[in-house]
Amino acid sequence: MEACIIVTYRCNAKCHMCNTWQFPTKPAEEITAETVDKLPTGLDFINITGGEPFLRQDLDKIIEIALKKTKRLVISSNGYFTERMVALGRKFPQIGVRISIEGLPAANDKLRGIRDGFDHGLRSLIELKNLGIKDLGFGMTVSDANAKDMIELYRLADSMGLEFATASTHNSYYFHKLDNTFHDPEMIAGEFEKISCELLKTNRPKNWFRAYFNHGMANYVRGGRRLLPCEVGTDMFFVDPWGRIMPCNGMDCEMSMGDLTKQSFDEIWNSEQAKSVRETVQCCEKSCWMIGSVAPAMKKDIMTPLKWILKHKFGFGNGF
């Protein structure tokens, strides 16, 4: 099982695809390390996200507890607070970090609404890599405005020995956005397919599965049905800044399974409310394709992406 912990809705960025920064949480209301300690042990993966996680003054305390709960932990950040990131990396060298970079410098700074944001993000990656942090990479949210920069960012990440993660703009309560649209979906889908082809050319099996993910991104942008079942609220869950357990961050409205500040995790996970939320998830028509829900689905049904890889990597069929 995997988890995503949203430690704050405060953010120093003003992204074009996300209005979360307009609805910040109050520090006094945000979950503490003690709340995180109520999560189950033995999780496969925890993503720490926001808002901007490095606005939390006590992030190190949260990370210290979260690391005890999971095999792997990755923090998602805009990379602006380089000194704070390096200090955390020194303390916890086993963490992973994904820094959101939305394009080449001009596009990134415009779309993220942060002056010199590209420079800050790249500097943070370089400093963390120099520190010896192994699990590092870019994360890019793709739209009409930056799709053409995707291949260059992939090649930059590859040349630096960094991972390259992709997503697309979505609408949901989490982003406080319901008007994100694709004006040229075929162009965007084609750029995702370029990345997929590049990943298939490599000799890393992990990249081949990423190629399948990007194939799914192209399908999503074109309006296709989801390629794998979504079992958020079962295989993975979110914790929001107030401690509520949510199935995901992709729905149009908030659906809480319970409050971790007032209940134990087992109480929430096995409750009638959680059961009702899972039933709603099964009826969801959004067909989202985000790594948080896709990664567990790929592990659960590994044969589906594997068959696609065999066809497109090793020649058992032609074309996308």
ROTI-537480 format. One record per residue (C-alpha): z, y, x. Coordinates in steps of 0.25 Angstrom, whole numbers, plus 5000, padded with zeros to 4 digits. Example, Ala and Ser with C-alpha at 12.3 -4.5 7.8 and 13.67 -1.06 7.14 Angstrom:
REM ROTI-537480
+------+------+------+
!   zz !   yy !   xx !
+------+------+------+
! 5031 ! 4982 ! 5049 !
! 5029 ! 4996 ! 5055 !
+------+------+------+
REM end
This chain:
REM ROTI-537480
+------+------+------+
!   zz !   yy !   xx !
+------+------+------+
! 5000 ! 5000 ! 5000 !
! 4997 ! 5014 ! 5005 !
! 5003 ! 5028 ! 5002 !
! 5000 ! 5042 ! 5003 !
! 5011 ! 5052 ! 5003 !
! 5008 ! 5067 ! 4999 !
! 5019 ! 5074 ! 5007 !
! 5015 ! 5088 ! 5002 !
! 5005 ! 5096 ! 4994 !
! 5007 ! 5108 ! 5003 !
! 4995 ! 5110 ! 5011 !
! 4990 ! 5121 ! 5021 !
! 4975 ! 5118 ! 5017 !
! 4967 ! 5123 ! 5006 !
! 4957 ! 5112 ! 5004 !
! 4945 ! 5114 ! 4995 !
! 4946 ! 5100 ! 4989 !
! 4961 ! 5101 ! 4987 !
! 4971 ! 5110 ! 4980 !
! 4984 ! 5104 ! 4984 !
! 4988 ! 5115 ! 4993 !
! 4988 ! 5124 ! 4980 !
! 4999 ! 5115 ! 4974 !
! 5009 ! 5113 ! 4986 !
! 5022 ! 5105 ! 4985 !
! 5035 ! 5111 ! 4988 !
! 5042 ! 5106 ! 5001 !
! 5055 ! 5103 ! 4994 !
! 5048 ! 5094 ! 4984 !
! 5040 ! 5086 ! 4993 !
! 5044 ! 5071 ! 4996 !
! 5053 ! 5068 ! 5008 !
! 5053 ! 5057 ! 5018 !
! 5064 ! 5051 ! 5010 !
! 5054 ! 5050 ! 4998 !
! 5044 ! 5044 ! 5008 !
! 5054 ! 5034 ! 5012 !
! 5054 ! 5028 ! 4998 !
! 5040 ! 5023 ! 5000 !
! 5038 ! 5008 ! 5002 !
! 5037 ! 5002 ! 5016 !
! 5025 ! 4994 ! 5021 !
! 5014 ! 5004 ! 5016 !
! 5001 ! 5002 ! 5023 !
! 4998 ! 5017 ! 5024 !
! 5004 ! 5030 ! 5021 !
! 4996 ! 5043 ! 5020 !
! 5004 ! 5056 ! 5022 !
! 4996 ! 5068 ! 5015 !
! 4998 ! 5081 ! 5007 !
! 4995 ! 5092 ! 5006 !
! 4997 ! 5094 ! 5021 !
! 5008 ! 5084 ! 5026 !
! 5011 ! 5092 ! 5038 !
! 5016 ! 5104 ! 5030 !
! 5028 ! 5094 ! 5028 !
! 5039 ! 5098 ! 5038 !
! 5045 ! 5084 ! 5036 !
! 5032 ! 5076 ! 5037 !
! 5038 ! 5069 ! 5049 !
! 5049 ! 5063 ! 5041 !
! 5040 ! 5058 ! 5030 !
! 5031 ! 5052 ! 5041 !
! 5043 ! 5045 ! 5047 !
! 5046 ! 5038 ! 5034 !
! 5032 ! 5035 ! 5030 !
! 5029 ! 5028 ! 5043 !
! 5039 ! 5018 ! 5039 !
! 5032 ! 5015 ! 5026 !
! 5018 ! 5012 ! 5031 !
! 5009 ! 5005 ! 5041 !
! 5001 ! 5018 ! 5043 !
! 5003 ! 5033 ! 5040 !
! 4992 ! 5044 ! 5040 !
! 4995 ! 5059 ! 5037 !
! 4984 ! 5067 ! 5031 !
! 4984 ! 5081 ! 5035 !
! 4975 ! 5094 ! 5037 !
! 4979 ! 5094 ! 5052 !
! 4983 ! 5108 ! 5052 !
! 4997 ! 5106 ! 5057 !
! 4994 ! 5100 ! 5071 !
! 5007 ! 5102 ! 5078 !
! 5014 ! 5095 ! 5066 !
! 5005 ! 5084 ! 5066 !
! 5006 ! 5082 ! 5081 !
! 5021 ! 5082 ! 5080 !
! 5021 ! 5071 ! 5069 !
! 5011 ! 5063 ! 5077 !
! 5020 ! 5063 ! 5089 !
! 5032 ! 5058 ! 5080 !
! 5023 ! 5048 ! 5073 !
! 5012 ! 5044 ! 5081 !
! 5009 ! 5032 ! 5072 !
! 5004 ! 5041 ! 5060 !
! 4990 ! 5044 ! 5056 !
! 4984 ! 5057 ! 5053 !
! 4971 ! 5061 ! 5045 !
! 4968 ! 5076 ! 5046 !
! 4959 ! 5082 ! 5035 !
! 4947 ! 5088 ! 5040 !
! 4936 ! 5092 ! 5030 !
! 4924 ! 5095 ! 5039 !
! 4920 ! 5103 ! 5051 !
! 4928 ! 5115 ! 5054 !
! 4922 ! 5125 ! 5045 !
! 4922 ! 5115 ! 5033 !
! 4936 ! 5110 ! 5036 !
! 4943 ! 5123 ! 5036 !
! 4935 ! 5128 ! 5024 !
! 4938 ! 5116 ! 5016 !
! 4953 ! 5114 ! 5020 !
! 4956 ! 5129 ! 5019 !
! 4963 ! 5129 ! 5033 !
! 4959 ! 5138 ! 5044 !
! 4955 ! 5130 ! 5056 !
! 4959 ! 5118 ! 5049 !
! 4949 ! 5109 ! 5056 !
! 4954 ! 5114 ! 5070 !
! 4968 ! 5111 ! 5066 !
! 4964 ! 5097 ! 5060 !
! 4956 ! 5093 ! 5072 !
! 4967 ! 5098 ! 5082 !
! 4977 ! 5090 ! 5075 !
! 4969 ! 5077 ! 5076 !
! 4967 ! 5080 ! 5091 !
! 4981 ! 5082 ! 5093 !
! 4986 ! 5070 ! 5085 !
! 4975 ! 5061 ! 5092 !
! 4980 ! 5066 ! 5106 !
! 4994 ! 5062 ! 5102 !
! 4990 ! 5048 ! 5100 !
! 4989 ! 5047 ! 5085 !
! 4980 ! 5036 ! 5082 !
! 4977 ! 5037 ! 5067 !
! 4970 ! 5050 ! 5066 !
! 4958 ! 5056 ! 5058 !
! 4951 ! 5066 ! 5049 !
! 4951 ! 5066 ! 5034 !
! 4940 ! 5073 ! 5027 !
! 4939 ! 5076 ! 5012 !
! 4924 ! 5076 ! 5009 !
! 4917 ! 5086 ! 4999 !
! 4904 ! 5093 ! 4998 !
! 4909 ! 5104 ! 5007 !
! 4912 ! 5095 ! 5019 !
! 4904 ! 5081 ! 5018 !
! 4894 ! 5085 ! 5028 !
! 4905 ! 5087 ! 5038 !
! 4910 ! 5072 ! 5036 !
! 4901 ! 5065 ! 5046 !
! 4905 ! 5075 ! 5057 !
! 4920 ! 5074 ! 5055 !
! 4918 ! 5059 ! 5055 !
! 4911 ! 5060 ! 5069 !
! 4922 ! 5069 ! 5074 !
! 4933 ! 5060 ! 5070 !
! 4926 ! 5048 ! 5076 !
! 4923 ! 5055 ! 5089 !
! 4938 ! 5059 ! 5090 !
! 4942 ! 5044 ! 5086 !
! 4948 ! 5049 ! 5073 !
! 4947 ! 5043 ! 5059 !
! 4939 ! 5049 ! 5048 !
! 4944 ! 5049 ! 5034 !
! 4936 ! 5054 ! 5022 !
! 4939 ! 5058 ! 5008 !
! 4932 ! 5066 ! 4997 !
! 4936 ! 5077 ! 4988 !
! 4944 ! 5072 ! 4976 !
! 4950 ! 5078 ! 4964 !
! 4965 ! 5075 ! 4960 !
! 4979 ! 5080 ! 4957 !
! 4982 ! 5078 ! 4972 !
! 4971 ! 5088 ! 4976 !
! 4973 ! 5097 ! 4964 !
! 4958 ! 5097 ! 4963 !
! 4949 ! 5092 ! 4951 !
! 4936 ! 5100 ! 4955 !
! 4932 ! 5093 ! 4968 !
! 4918 ! 5089 ! 4966 !
! 4906 ! 5083 ! 4975 !
! 4894 ! 5092 ! 4973 !
! 4885 ! 5083 ! 4982 !
! 4891 ! 5069 ! 4981 !
! 4879 ! 5063 ! 4987 !
! 4880 ! 5071 ! 5000 !
! 4895 ! 5069 ! 5001 !
! 4893 ! 5054 ! 4999 !
! 4882 ! 5053 ! 5009 !
! 4891 ! 5060 ! 5019 !
! 4902 ! 5049 ! 5016 !
! 4891 ! 5038 ! 5018 !
! 4888 ! 5044 ! 5032 !
! 4903 ! 5042 ! 5036 !
! 4902 ! 5028 ! 5031 !
! 4890 ! 5025 ! 5039 !
! 4896 ! 5031 ! 5051 !
! 4909 ! 5023 ! 5049 !
! 4901 ! 5010 ! 5048 !
! 4894 ! 5012 ! 5061 !
! 4907 ! 5011 ! 5068 !
! 4914 ! 4998 ! 5074 !
! 4927 ! 5001 ! 5067 !
! 4930 ! 4992 ! 5054 !
! 4939 ! 5003 ! 5049 !
! 4928 ! 5013 ! 5049 !
! 4919 ! 5003 ! 5041 !
! 4930 ! 5003 ! 5030 !
! 4930 ! 5018 ! 5031 !
! 4915 ! 5018 ! 5029 !
! 4917 ! 5010 ! 5016 !
! 4927 ! 5021 ! 5012 !
! 4917 ! 5032 ! 5014 !
! 4907 ! 5024 ! 5007 !
! 4917 ! 5025 ! 4995 !
! 4918 ! 5040 ! 4997 !
! 4903 ! 5041 ! 4995 !
! 4904 ! 5033 ! 4983 !
! 4915 ! 5041 ! 4977 !
! 4908 ! 5054 ! 4980 !
! 4896 ! 5049 ! 4972 !
! 4905 ! 5046 ! 4960 !
! 4905 ! 5031 ! 4962 !
! 4916 ! 5021 ! 4957 !
! 4927 ! 5018 ! 4967 !
! 4923 ! 5007 ! 4976 !
! 4937 ! 5000 ! 4977 !
! 4948 ! 5000 ! 4967 !
! 4959 ! 5011 ! 4967 !
! 4973 ! 5006 ! 4967 !
! 4981 ! 5018 ! 4970 !
! 4995 ! 5017 ! 4965 !
! 4994 ! 5002 ! 4969 !
! 4989 ! 5002 ! 4983 !
! 4993 ! 5016 ! 4987 !
! 5000 ! 5028 ! 4982 !
! 5003 ! 5042 ! 4984 !
! 5016 ! 5050 ! 4985 !
! 5015 ! 5064 ! 4981 !
! 5024 ! 5075 ! 4987 !
! 5034 ! 5074 ! 4976 !
! 5036 ! 5059 ! 4979 !
! 5028 ! 5054 ! 4967 !
! 5020 ! 5041 ! 4969 !
! 5006 ! 5043 ! 4965 !
! 4994 ! 5033 ! 4965 !
! 4984 ! 5042 ! 4972 !
! 4980 ! 5056 ! 4974 !
! 4966 ! 5055 ! 4967 !
! 4969 ! 5056 ! 4952 !
! 4968 ! 5069 ! 4944 !
! 4982 ! 5068 ! 4940 !
! 4995 ! 5064 ! 4946 !
! 5001 ! 5050 ! 4942 !
! 5015 ! 5047 ! 4948 !
! 5020 ! 5033 ! 4949 !
! 5034 ! 5038 ! 4952 !
! 5043 ! 5048 ! 4960 !
! 5047 ! 5042 ! 4974 !
! 5058 ! 5053 ! 4975 !
! 5065 ! 5047 ! 4963 !
! 5060 ! 5032 ! 4963 !
! 5059 ! 5021 ! 4973 !
! 5044 ! 5017 ! 4976 !
! 5046 ! 5004 ! 4970 !
! 5051 ! 5010 ! 4957 !
! 5038 ! 5019 ! 4957 !
! 5028 ! 5008 ! 4961 !
! 5033 ! 4998 ! 4951 !
! 5035 ! 5008 ! 4940 !
! 5028 ! 5008 ! 4926 !
! 5023 ! 5022 ! 4930 !
! 5016 ! 5016 ! 4943 !
! 5010 ! 5006 ! 4934 !
! 5004 ! 5016 ! 4925 !
! 4999 ! 5024 ! 4936 !
! 4992 ! 5012 ! 4942 !
! 4985 ! 5009 ! 4928 !
! 4980 ! 5024 ! 4928 !
! 4975 ! 5022 ! 4942 !
! 4967 ! 5010 ! 4938 !
! 4960 ! 5019 ! 4927 !
! 4957 ! 5030 ! 4937 !
! 4942 ! 5034 ! 4936 !
! 4942 ! 5043 ! 4949 !
! 4936 ! 5033 ! 4959 !
! 4943 ! 5040 ! 4970 !
! 4939 ! 5036 ! 4984 !
! 4951 ! 5040 ! 4993 !
! 4956 ! 5033 ! 5005 !
! 4970 ! 5032 ! 5000 !
! 4965 ! 5023 ! 4988 !
! 4953 ! 5017 ! 4995 !
! 4960 ! 5012 ! 5008 !
! 4969 ! 5002 ! 5000 !
! 4958 ! 4998 ! 4991 !
! 4949 ! 4994 ! 5003 !
! 4961 ! 4986 ! 5010 !
! 4963 ! 4979 ! 4996 !
! 4948 ! 4976 ! 4994 !
! 4943 ! 4975 ! 5008 !
! 4931 ! 4967 ! 5005 !
! 4924 ! 4978 ! 4997 !
! 4923 ! 4988 ! 5009 !
! 4921 ! 4976 ! 5018 !
! 4909 ! 4972 ! 5011 !
! 4903 ! 4986 ! 5011 !
! 4906 ! 4986 ! 5026 !
! 4899 ! 4973 ! 5028 !
! 4887 ! 4978 ! 5021 !
! 4886 ! 4992 ! 5027 !
! 4891 ! 4990 ! 5041 !
! 4885 ! 4976 ! 5044 !
! 4872 ! 4976 ! 5036 !
! 4875 ! 4968 ! 5024 !
! 4868 ! 4978 ! 5015 !
! 4862 ! 4992 ! 5016 !
! 4866 ! 5006 ! 5012 !
! 4877 ! 5012 ! 5005 !
+------+------+------+
REM end
